[in-house]
């Protein structure tokens, strides 16, 4: 056991000596490391801090830009007004068509009702019903025109053998 204790004491002494030496080296290394860390931080910061500086516009350029903006705004307003006019015209045309269609539908409905009123009487003869039907304008029916047979092309005056 004494051997173990003496060995242990010897190892502890060596460890103490090494620690003392390391402390001196560590202090020197700490200064060097801190310088290296600072240099690395500066290197990393440089790309982040670099900002692109824009060239300022001259007063003439600013004036021209404002003039272009104003022209674009005026043109946009003109286009918008033109679109609104076209839309209003289309609405009016569509409304006229709807009114015409409604009138024609109403007329047809009145005519059909008149025919039904005349027919509903059982005492009415077929001859009278036919007379009423003749008084009403005939409904349009789609008439397909007959296609004429294609004309035969005239024989060519030139004969090739």
Secondary structure, 3 states (H helix, E strand, C coil): CHHHHHHHHHHHHHHHHHHHHHHHHHHHHHHHHHHHHHHHHHHHHHHHHCCCCCCCCCHHHHHHHHHHHHHHHHHHHHHHHHHHHHHHHHHHHHHHHHHHHHHHHHHHHHHHHHHHHHHHCCCCCHHHHHHHHHHCCCCCCCCCCCCCCCCCCCCCCCCCC
